[in-house]
Amino acid sequence: MNKKKCGCGRSILREDWENKCPGIVLDSPKIRRNNTVIGKVTCNGVPLKDVRVALNSSLNKDIFSSNHVITNEVGIFSTKILGLPDNKKNIKISATIKSNGSTITVSQFIT
C-alpha cells in the first residue's frame, strides 16, 4: 500500500488523498437548539484526536463554557454556550486550529 503523510501526524492511503488537511466542520443546526457548539476535526475523513480548537464569537464577550477545547478519539469537540441572547440574530461562531504553521478557521452564523 502506498501511503502519504498528510502533515497531521497520520499516514493516509494515497488513493484516499483528497485535499489539504486538517479540516474543521461545525454543526450549526445544533447550536441554537441545544446551546452547544459541536464540530469535528478530520484529515481527509480520518478523525483527529487531541487537537486544540479555539472558539470565539462575534459578540463582544466570552459566551462559551470553554474557549479552548480538545477533540476526542473520534475528532469531535463541543462546548456549551452560556448566556446566548434570545433576541440576538446572526451571531458568528468561529473555530480555529493550527497545523503545520498555518491557521485554519471555519465560521458559521447562527440565526
Secondary structure, DSSP 8 states (H G I E B T S, - for coil): --EEE-SSS-EEEGGG--SSS-EEEE-THHHHHHSEEEEEEEETTEE-SS-EEEEEESSSS--BS-SEEE--TTSEEEEEB-S--TT---EEEEEEEEETTEEEEEEEEE-
